[in-house]
Amino acid sequence: MKLSVLIPAYNENDTLDEIIQRVQNVPYHKEIIIVDDFSTDGTREKLKNYESVDDIHVFYHDRNRGKGAAVRSAIEKMSGDVAVIQDADLEYDPQEYDVLLEPILKKQADVVFGTRFMGGQPHRVLFFWHYVANKVITLLSNTFTNLNLTDIECCYKVFRKEVLDSIELEEDRFGIEPEITAKVARGDWRIYEVAVSYFGRTYAEGKKIGWKDGVKAIWCIFKYGIFK
């Protein structure tokens, strides 16, 4: 099995080197696909150092388009059998790929979602209203998909290539989370959920998602749950 690690990156100069090193240290046959979403903090320049590194493929957007667009660009370039979405901000630990991949390697699942709210994995205690918003968004999504997921906004999502080939993604920003959930739910795919750790950031530390993204997520749930 070849693993494609898809890394959307926007203004992650402080964490970029460490996340790449952590992914490189994971003992899987893999490729690392990094898509810079027009960073302005030095991330773009730092990525130049990785362009000649074996099994690292770097691509650049010519304008800021959003996480969803960066993930779509990475999917278009992947050559692996399985893909995992990995944020570049160190909130999620690549050492947990074993847990995420286990249901797929055992041929039990086609899609695996990580969850920060199930099991006994540690997570940093941060924003109450983010927690409430995530619960509402996940519940609303489940209402339309008839799934019983606990955390659709979790970064960690793993897909067999056949799953990604079967769906066409459209959302440019954080709306990709409910979109991809809705479209996977429509297919006859086996979906699992596993507990992951979460080392969240404050806004001062670089967190980017805000209340407008929550409103957009709700719109996308209706958009892909009813109108499509």
HELIX and SHEET records of a PDB file:
HELIX    1   1 LEU A   16  ASN A   25  1                                  10    
HELIX    2   2 THR A   43  LEU A   47  1                                   5    
HELIX    3   3 LYS A   48  TYR A   50  5                                   3    
HELIX    4   4 LYS A   67  LYS A   77  1                                  11    
HELIX    5   5 PRO A   94  GLU A   96  5                                   3    
HELIX    6   6 TYR A   97  LEU A  105  1                                   9    
HELIX    7   7 PHE A  128  THR A  145  1                                  18    
HELIX    8   8 LYS A  161  SER A  166  1                                   6    
HELIX    9   9 ILE A  176  ARG A  186  1                                  11    
HELIX   10  10 TRP A  211  PHE A  222  1                                  12    
HELIX   11  11 LYS A  223  PHE A  227  3                                   5    
SHEET    1   A 7 ILE A  56  TYR A  60  0                                        
SHEET    2   A 7 LYS A  30  ASP A  36  1                                        
SHEET    3   A 7 LEU A   3  ALA A   9  1                                        
SHEET    4   A 7 VAL A  82  ILE A  85  1                                        
SHEET    5   A 7 LYS A 157  ARG A 160 -1                                        
SHEET    6   A 7 VAL A 111  THR A 115 -1                                        
SHEET    7   A 7 ILE A 191  ALA A 195  1                                        
END                                                                             
